[in-house]
């Protein structure tokens, strides 16, 4: 990875982290397809490694409005989905990972823009947790299935619930991937490059909570994510 790629990747991740801190989700959905285009080494390992730090920051900041019932059942559902995700990564050839990233990011965007709003109950939380675990482990984009169930809650509740969900769930995925031999020292180095970008994004997001028009931020995330995913698909299939 060149210095220029690292710096551009840092800028992308800073913006993505600010989006997550502002609306409660979207960091990896925005960052993953763009980072994969800059350099495939950015994903999924380094991004996954940063998720616990990001969500620890936002969990501490947003504590007090957690939906504990929903959080519990979503985490239970995440476990089998995470294991299936690890299995999928071991079966997909490295040159086809870009295709997998592109398809799943487009699926994530489709979930958010579909207008489908399932009822939030034990069964839907288990299903969403399983799908989130699969997508989060394979491409580090696990937010949309859970965010879909919380479309009707205040922003503080969404941020407070999703942050500990990823804070608890992501280290489990990292451990599973490490056991499967999907992490290396290179992932740690790249993740270290992105830490300052994460901190900058978190600082930017703090005064923006509740002060920005969320009506345009989310569509912008979907548009950029879709464009990046389509470009990634085209490049992977050529």
C-alpha positions as CSV (number, residue, x, y, z in Angstrom):
1,X,0.0,0.0,0.0
2,X,1.3,3.4,-1.0
3,X,1.4,6.5,1.3
4,X,-1.2,8.2,-1.1
5,X,-3.5,5.2,-0.8
6,X,-3.2,5.3,3.0
7,X,-4.0,9.0,3.2
8,X,-7.0,8.8,0.8
9,X,-8.2,5.8,2.8
10,X,-7.9,7.8,6.0
11,X,-9.9,10.7,4.6
12,X,-12.7,8.3,3.5
13,X,-12.8,6.6,6.8
14,X,-12.9,9.9,8.7
15,X,-16.1,10.9,6.8
16,X,-17.6,7.5,7.3
17,X,-16.9,7.6,11.0
18,X,-18.6,11.0,11.2
19,X,-21.7,9.6,9.4
20,X,-21.9,6.8,11.9
21,X,-21.6,9.1,14.9
22,X,-24.3,11.4,13.5
23,X,-27.0,9.0,12.3
24,X,-26.1,5.7,14.1
25,X,-25.1,3.6,11.2
26,X,-23.5,3.8,7.8
27,X,-19.7,3.9,8.4
28,X,-18.8,0.6,6.8
29,X,-21.6,0.7,4.2
30,X,-20.1,4.0,2.9
31,X,-16.4,3.1,3.5
32,X,-16.1,-0.5,2.4
33,X,-16.8,-0.2,-1.4
34,X,-14.7,2.9,-1.7
35,X,-11.8,1.5,0.4
36,X,-11.9,-1.7,-1.6
37,X,-11.5,0.4,-4.8
38,X,-8.5,2.3,-3.3
39,X,-6.8,-0.9,-2.2
40,X,-8.4,-4.3,-1.4
41,X,-6.1,-4.7,1.6
42,X,-8.3,-2.2,3.5
43,X,-11.2,-4.7,3.8
44,X,-12.6,-6.6,5.6
45,X,-9.9,-7.1,8.3
46,X,-8.6,-3.6,9.1
47,X,-12.2,-2.1,9.1
48,X,-13.4,-4.9,11.3
49,X,-10.5,-4.3,13.7
50,X,-11.5,-0.7,14.1
51,X,-15.2,-1.4,14.8
52,X,-14.8,-2.1,18.5
53,X,-12.9,1.2,19.1
54,X,-15.5,3.1,17.1
55,X,-18.4,1.6,18.8
56,X,-16.8,1.8,22.3
57,X,-16.6,5.6,21.7
58,X,-20.2,5.9,20.6
59,X,-21.5,3.5,23.3
60,X,-20.0,5.6,26.0
61,X,-21.3,8.8,24.4
62,X,-24.9,7.5,23.8
63,X,-25.4,5.4,27.0
64,X,-28.8,5.6,28.6
65,X,-31.2,5.0,25.7
66,X,-30.4,1.3,24.9
67,X,-33.1,-1.1,23.9
68,X,-31.8,-3.9,26.0
69,X,-34.4,-6.5,24.9
70,X,-33.8,-5.9,21.2
71,X,-30.0,-5.8,21.7
72,X,-30.1,-9.2,23.5
73,X,-32.1,-11.0,20.8
74,X,-30.1,-9.5,17.9
75,X,-26.8,-10.6,19.5
76,X,-28.2,-14.2,19.9
77,X,-29.2,-14.2,16.2
78,X,-25.8,-12.8,15.2
79,X,-23.9,-15.9,16.3
80,X,-25.0,-18.4,13.6
81,X,-24.8,-15.8,10.9
82,X,-21.3,-14.9,11.9
83,X,-20.2,-18.6,11.6
84,X,-21.8,-18.9,8.2
85,X,-19.9,-15.7,7.1
86,X,-16.6,-17.2,8.2
87,X,-17.4,-20.4,6.2
88,X,-18.3,-18.3,3.1
89,X,-15.0,-16.4,3.3
90,X,-13.0,-19.7,3.3
91,X,-14.9,-20.9,0.2
92,X,-14.7,-17.7,-1.9
93,X,-11.5,-17.3,-4.0
94,X,-9.5,-14.2,-3.2
95,X,-10.0,-12.8,-6.7
96,X,-13.8,-13.0,-6.2
97,X,-13.9,-11.1,-2.9
98,X,-14.5,-7.9,-4.8
99,X,-17.7,-9.4,-6.3
100,X,-18.8,-10.6,-2.9
101,X,-18.2,-7.1,-1.4
102,X,-20.1,-5.4,-4.2
103,X,-23.1,-7.7,-4.1
104,X,-23.6,-7.5,-0.3
105,X,-23.1,-3.8,-0.2
106,X,-25.8,-3.4,-2.8
107,X,-28.0,-5.8,-0.8
108,X,-27.4,-3.6,2.3
109,X,-28.4,-0.4,0.4
110,X,-31.5,-2.2,-1.0
111,X,-32.6,-3.1,2.4
112,X,-32.5,0.5,3.6
113,X,-34.2,2.0,0.5
114,X,-36.8,-0.7,0.0
115,X,-39.4,0.9,2.3
116,X,-39.9,-2.5,3.9
117,X,-40.3,-2.0,7.7
118,X,-40.8,-5.3,9.5
119,X,-42.2,-5.4,13.0
120,X,-39.6,-5.4,15.7
121,X,-40.1,-8.6,17.7
122,X,-38.1,-11.6,18.9
123,X,-38.2,-13.4,15.5
124,X,-37.4,-10.5,13.4
125,X,-34.5,-9.5,15.7
126,X,-33.1,-13.1,15.5
127,X,-33.3,-13.0,11.6
128,X,-31.8,-9.5,11.4
129,X,-29.1,-10.4,13.8
130,X,-28.2,-13.5,11.7
131,X,-28.1,-11.6,8.4
132,X,-26.1,-8.8,10.1
133,X,-23.6,-11.3,11.5
134,X,-23.1,-12.9,8.0
135,X,-22.7,-9.5,6.2
136,X,-20.6,-8.0,9.0
137,X,-18.2,-10.9,9.0
138,X,-17.8,-11.2,5.3
139,X,-17.7,-7.5,4.2
140,X,-17.8,-5.6,7.5
141,X,-21.2,-4.1,6.6
142,X,-23.6,-5.5,9.2
143,X,-25.7,-2.4,10.1
144,X,-28.6,-2.3,7.6
145,X,-30.5,-5.4,8.8
146,X,-30.6,-4.1,12.4
147,X,-31.1,-0.4,11.4
148,X,-34.1,-1.5,9.3
149,X,-35.9,-2.7,12.5
150,X,-35.2,0.5,14.3
151,X,-36.4,2.9,11.6
152,X,-39.1,4.3,13.9
153,X,-37.1,5.1,17.0
154,X,-35.5,8.4,18.0
155,X,-31.9,8.8,16.8
156,X,-30.6,8.6,20.4
157,X,-32.1,5.1,20.8
158,X,-30.8,3.9,17.5
159,X,-27.3,5.1,18.2
160,X,-27.3,3.8,21.7
161,X,-28.6,0.3,20.7
162,X,-26.5,-0.2,17.5
163,X,-23.2,0.9,19.1
164,X,-23.1,-1.8,21.8
165,X,-24.5,-4.3,19.4
166,X,-21.4,-3.9,17.2
167,X,-19.1,-3.4,20.2
168,X,-20.0,-6.9,21.4
169,X,-20.6,-8.6,18.1
170,X,-17.5,-7.4,16.1
171,X,-14.8,-8.9,18.4
172,X,-16.5,-12.2,18.2
173,X,-16.3,-12.0,14.4
174,X,-12.7,-11.0,14.6
175,X,-11.9,-14.0,16.8
176,X,-13.7,-16.4,14.4
177,X,-11.9,-14.9,11.4
178,X,-8.5,-15.1,13.2
179,X,-9.1,-18.8,14.0
180,X,-9.9,-19.3,10.3
181,X,-6.6,-17.7,9.3
182,X,-8.2,-14.6,7.7
183,X,-6.1,-12.0,9.6
184,X,-2.5,-11.1,9.3
185,X,0.0,-8.5,10.7
186,X,-0.7,-6.4,7.6
187,X,-4.3,-5.9,8.8
188,X,-3.0,-4.5,12.1
189,X,-0.7,-2.1,10.4
190,X,-3.5,-0.8,8.1
191,X,-5.9,-0.5,11.0
192,X,-3.4,1.6,12.9
193,X,-3.2,4.0,10.0
194,X,-7.0,4.4,10.2
195,X,-7.2,5.1,13.9
196,X,-6.5,8.9,13.7
197,X,-9.2,9.1,11.0
198,X,-11.7,7.4,13.2
199,X,-10.9,9.8,16.1
200,X,-11.3,12.8,13.8
201,X,-14.6,11.5,12.5
202,X,-15.9,10.9,16.0
203,X,-15.0,14.4,17.0
204,X,-16.7,15.9,14.0
205,X,-19.9,13.9,14.6
206,X,-20.3,15.1,18.2
207,X,-21.7,18.6,17.6
208,X,-23.6,17.4,14.5
209,X,-26.0,15.0,16.4
210,X,-29.5,16.3,16.1
211,X,-28.3,19.4,14.4
212,X,-28.1,18.1,10.8
213,X,-30.8,17.2,8.3
214,X,-30.7,13.4,8.5
215,X,-33.1,13.5,5.5
216,X,-30.2,14.1,3.1
217,X,-27.4,12.4,4.9
218,X,-28.8,8.9,4.6
219,X,-29.7,9.1,0.9
220,X,-26.2,10.5,0.2
221,X,-24.7,7.5,2.0
222,X,-26.8,5.1,-0.1
223,X,-25.9,6.8,-3.3
224,X,-22.1,6.8,-2.6
225,X,-22.2,3.2,-1.4
226,X,-24.1,2.1,-4.4
227,X,-21.8,3.8,-6.8
228,X,-18.8,2.3,-5.1
229,X,-20.3,-1.1,-5.1
230,X,-21.2,-1.0,-8.8
231,X,-17.8,0.2,-9.7
232,X,-16.2,-2.6,-7.6
233,X,-18.4,-5.2,-9.2
234,X,-17.5,-4.0,-12.7
235,X,-13.8,-4.0,-11.9
236,X,-14.0,-7.5,-10.3
237,X,-15.9,-9.0,-13.2
238,X,-13.6,-7.6,-15.9
